[in-house]
């Protein structure tokens, strides 16, 4: 008996490692095939140029404000101060941080300078366009999901309400939003509603609303419709006896929903809510069509200037994967916490 069990375990282990090898073989074949195709179209991979789109060391030029004469140049540690006497007799000081004053300072004592001349330069680390787009994607997604959850919660409650006005309004909103593409809704929010709102604000001398917030509004309303159905399904999945028991104890409908039904429903709606949030992060890539520089639009701009479509689109896909996978793991952690609490 023991020998047959041991033999079965060895066969299972052998089969497992064989399929692991098949997995790596398929992945290697795909990567090798992709590389072979790029050789056939004479494409040169330039992965070494990608990091500069995350962080780069920018050279900042220091320019004079008016004409004058350089009196002296003094260096104290990493700081270099340039003293200039302007034509009007005023004294002007320019202090910069330098690593090599002989290279960073472009003038000498006694030189004549004019307005706009470069007298020195220094290096300054800046965040690249891809990280800016990544941050904006997260920022827009978190705001949209927050408003979407609030909107979806109230709409979901209205959807199961006995009040015909609330119920029919909720059904109309849900069906209109779920029945039309997100791209069309973004166009409506930006080109129709945005034009109307900003025109009215301009007539009253009020600052106009940036395109970013119309993008957030379109994502929030789109998400709210799906969250409403998730909330409705979660509430209706709780046995009716729970409501009847809480009402028999003297609770109002609102108290019953807040203290009894919603806490139980929350555990059931958390997984689909997580999936909706992950989908929202990917859907935010459509905001590039209204000039919002999220991750996809930032990648497209870099591809246009660098002519490196393969590397940059792969990087873009990996960044989205990192975002969604990290969020998925975090939400699974909270799901387990709520399940066993």
C-alpha positions in Angstrom: 0.0 0.0 0.0 2.8 2.4 0.9 4.8 1.5 -2.2 1.8 2.2 -4.5 1.2 5.5 -2.7 4.8 6.5 -3.0 4.8 5.6 -6.7 1.7 7.7 -7.3 3.3 10.7 -5.6 6.4 10.3 -7.7 4.3 10.2 -10.9 2.3 13.3 -9.8 5.6 15.1 -9.0 7.0 14.1 -12.4 3.9 15.3 -14.2 3.9 18.6 -12.3 7.5 19.4 -13.2 6.9 18.4 -16.8 4.1 20.9 -17.1 6.2 23.6 -15.4 8.8 23.0 -18.2 6.0 23.3 -20.8 5.0 26.6 -19.3 8.5 28.0 -19.5 9.0 26.6 -23.0 5.8 28.4 -24.2 7.0 31.7 -22.6 10.5 31.3 -24.1 9.1 30.5 -27.5 6.9 33.6 -27.5 9.8 35.8 -26.5 12.1 34.2 -29.0 9.5 34.5 -31.7 8.9 38.2 -30.9 12.7 38.9 -31.0 13.0 37.0 -34.3 10.2 39.1 -35.8 11.9 42.3 -34.8 15.1 41.2 -36.5 13.1 40.6 -39.7 11.8 44.1 -39.7 15.2 45.6 -38.7 14.0 46.9 -35.3 16.7 47.9 -32.8 15.8 47.5 -29.1 16.8 50.4 -26.9 15.8 49.5 -23.4 18.6 51.7 -22.0 16.6 54.8 -23.1 13.5 53.8 -21.1 14.6 54.9 -17.5 14.9 58.5 -18.5 11.1 58.6 -18.9 10.7 57.7 -15.2 13.5 60.0 -13.8 15.9 62.3 -15.7 18.6 64.8 -14.7 17.6 68.1 -16.3 20.1 70.9 -16.9 18.6 74.2 -15.8 20.0 77.4 -17.2 20.4 80.5 -15.0 19.9 83.6 -17.0 20.5 87.3 -16.2 17.6 89.6 -15.7 19.3 92.7 -17.1 22.6 93.9 -18.6 25.6 94.5 -16.4 29.2 93.5 -15.5 30.4 90.5 -13.6 32.1 91.8 -10.4 33.2 88.5 -8.8 32.4 84.8 -8.6 32.7 83.1 -5.2 32.4 79.4 -4.4 31.6 78.1 -0.9 31.3 74.3 -0.8 28.6 73.3 -3.3 27.2 76.9 -3.6 28.5 79.3 -6.2 27.5 83.0 -6.0 27.9 85.4 -9.0 27.9 89.1 -8.2 26.8 91.4 -11.1 26.6 95.2 -11.2 23.8 96.2 -13.4 23.9 99.1 -15.8 21.7 101.1 -13.4 24.2 100.6 -10.6 22.2 98.0 -8.7 23.9 95.0 -7.3 22.6 91.5 -8.2 23.5 88.1 -6.8 22.9 84.7 -8.4 23.5 81.7 -6.1 23.4 78.2 -7.5 24.4 74.7 -6.4 27.3 73.4 -8.5 29.2 70.2 -8.7 32.0 71.5 -10.9 32.1 75.3 -11.0 34.6 75.3 -13.8 32.0 73.7 -16.1 28.7 74.9 -14.5 29.7 78.6 -14.5 29.7 80.0 -18.1 31.2 83.4 -17.5 34.3 85.0 -15.9 35.0 88.0 -13.7 34.9 91.2 -15.7 32.6 89.9 -18.5 29.8 92.0 -19.9 26.4 90.3 -19.8 23.1 91.2 -21.3 19.5 90.4 -20.4 18.7 86.8 -21.0 22.4 85.6 -21.1 23.1 82.2 -19.6 25.6 82.7 -16.8 25.5 79.2 -15.2 23.7 75.9 -15.2 23.0 73.1 -12.7 21.5 69.6 -12.8 18.1 68.9 -11.3 16.4 65.5 -11.0 12.8 65.6 -12.3 10.0 63.0 -12.5 9.6 61.7 -16.0 6.4 61.7 -18.1 5.6 58.0 -17.5 5.6 58.4 -13.7 3.5 61.5 -14.1 1.0 59.6 -16.2 1.1 56.7 -13.7 0.4 59.0 -10.8 -2.5 60.7 -12.7 -4.0 57.4 -13.5 -4.0 56.4 -9.8 -5.3 59.8 -8.8 -8.2 59.8 -11.3 -9.1 56.2 -10.5 -9.2 56.7 -6.7 -11.4 59.8 -6.9 -13.7 58.2 -9.5 -14.1 55.0 -7.5 -14.8 57.0 -4.3 -17.6 59.0 -6.0 -18.7 55.9 -7.9 -19.2 53.9 -4.6 -21.2 56.7 -3.0 -23.3 57.2 -6.1 -23.7 53.4 -6.6 -24.7 52.9 -2.9 -27.5 55.4 -3.0 -28.6 54.3 -6.5 -28.6 50.7 -5.4 -30.8 51.5 -2.4 -33.1 53.5 -4.6 -33.3 50.6 -7.1 -34.9 48.3 -4.5 -37.0 51.1 -2.9 -40.8 50.9 -3.0 -40.9 54.6 -3.9 -41.7 54.6 -7.7 -39.9 57.9 -8.3 -36.6 56.8 -6.7 -36.9 53.3 -8.3 -37.6 54.5 -11.8 -35.0 57.2 -11.7 -32.4 54.6 -10.5 -33.4 52.2 -13.3 -33.3 54.9 -15.9 -29.8 56.0 -14.8 -28.5 52.4 -14.6 -29.8 51.3 -18.0 -28.7 54.5 -19.8 -25.1 54.3 -18.5 -24.7 50.5 -18.8 -26.3 50.6 -22.3 -23.8 53.0 -23.8 -20.0 52.8 -24.3 -17.8 54.6 -21.8 -16.1 56.4 -24.7 -19.3 58.0 -25.8 -20.1 59.0 -22.2 -16.6 60.7 -22.0 -17.4 62.7 -25.2 -20.8 63.8 -23.8 -19.3 64.9 -20.5 -16.5 66.8 -22.1 -17.8 68.2 -25.4 -21.5 68.7 -24.4 -21.8 69.1 -20.6 -18.3 70.6 -20.3 -19.0 73.2 -23.0 -22.3 74.2 -21.4 -20.9 74.4 -17.9 -17.8 76.3 -18.8 -19.7 78.7 -21.1 -22.1 79.5 -18.2 -19.2 80.0 -15.8 -17.3 82.2 -18.3 -20.5 84.4 -18.6 -20.5 85.0 -14.8 -16.7 85.5 -14.7 -16.0 82.3 -12.8 -12.9 80.1 -13.5 -13.6 77.2 -15.9 -13.6 73.6 -14.9 -10.5 71.7 -16.1 -11.0 68.7 -18.4 -9.7 66.4 -15.6 -12.9 66.8 -13.6 -15.1 66.0 -16.5 -13.1 62.9 -17.0 -13.5 62.0 -13.3 -17.2 62.7 -13.6 -17.6 60.4 -16.6 -15.7 57.6 -14.9 -17.6 58.0 -11.6 -21.1 58.0 -13.2 -20.1 54.9 -15.3 -18.8 53.1 -12.3 -21.7 54.2 -10.1 -24.2 52.4 -12.4 -22.3 49.1 -12.1 -21.7 49.5 -8.3 -25.5 50.1 -8.0 -26.2 46.7 -9.5 -23.6 45.1 -7.3 -25.1 46.8 -4.2 -28.6 45.7 -5.2 -27.6 42.1 -5.8 -25.7 42.1 -2.5 -28.6 43.4 -0.5 -31.1 41.1 -2.1 -28.8 38.1 -1.4 -29.4 38.6 2.3 -32.4 36.5 3.5 -35.6 38.5 3.9 -35.9 37.1 7.4 -33.0 39.4 8.5 -35.0 42.5 7.6 -38.2 41.1 9.2 -36.3 40.2 12.4 -34.7 43.6 12.7 -38.0 45.4 12.0 -39.7 43.3 14.6 -37.2 44.5 17.2 -38.4 48.1 16.6 -35.8 49.2 14.1 -36.7 51.6 11.3 -36.0 50.7 7.7 -32.9 52.9 7.7 -31.6 51.4 11.0 -32.2 47.9 9.7 -30.3 48.6 6.5 -27.4 50.3 8.3 -26.9 47.9 11.3 -28.1 44.6 9.9 -28.3 44.3 6.1 -25.4 46.4 4.8 -22.7 44.9 7.1 -23.6 41.4 5.8 -24.0 42.5 2.2 -20.6 44.3 2.3 -18.7 41.0 2.7 -20.5 39.7 -0.4 -20.1 42.8 -2.6 -16.4 43.3 -1.8 -15.0 40.9 -4.5 -17.1 42.4 -7.4 -16.3 45.9 -6.1 -12.6 45.0 -6.3 -13.1 43.8 -9.8 -14.9 47.0 -10.8 -12.1 49.1 -9.3 -9.5 47.2 -11.3 -11.6 47.6 -14.5 -11.8 51.3 -13.7 -8.0 51.7 -13.7 -7.9 50.2 -17.2 -10.9 52.2 -18.4 -9.1 55.4 -17.3 -6.8 55.0 -20.4 -9.7 56.4 -22.5 -9.3 59.8 -20.8 -6.4 60.5 -23.2 -8.9 61.5 -25.9 -9.8 64.6 -23.9 -6.2 65.7 -23.4 -5.7 64.2 -19.9 -2.2 62.9 -19.8 -2.8 59.6 -18.0 -0.4 56.6 -18.4 -1.6 55.6 -21.9 -1.5 59.1 -23.3 1.9 59.7 -21.8 3.2 56.6 -23.4 1.8 57.6 -26.7 3.5 61.0 -26.5 6.8 59.3 -25.7 6.4 56.8 -28.5 5.8 59.7 -30.9 9.0 61.5 -29.9 11.3 58.6 -29.3 10.2 56.2 -32.0 10.4 53.2 -29.6 6.9 51.6 -29.7 7.9 48.1 -28.7 9.8 48.9 -25.5 7.4 51.7 -24.3 4.1 49.8 -24.9 5.5 46.8 -23.1 6.5 49.1 -20.2 3.0 50.6 -20.3 1.4 47.2 -20.1 3.7 46.1 -17.3 2.9 49.3 -15.3 -0.8 48.6 -15.6 -0.2 45.0 -14.6 1.7 46.1 -11.5 -1.1 48.5 -10.5 -3.9 46.0 -11.0 -2.1 43.0 -9.5 -1.0 45.1 -6.4 -4.6 46.3 -5.9 -5.9 42.8 -6.4 -3.6 41.5 -3.7 -4.5 44.3 -1.3 -8.3 43.8 -1.8 -7.9 40.0 -1.3 -6.2 40.8 2.0 -9.1 43.0 3.1 -11.5 40.4 1.9 -9.9 37.8 4.1 -9.9 40.2 7.1 -13.6 40.9 6.7 -14.4 37.2 6.2 -12.7 36.0 9.4 -13.5 39.1 11.6 
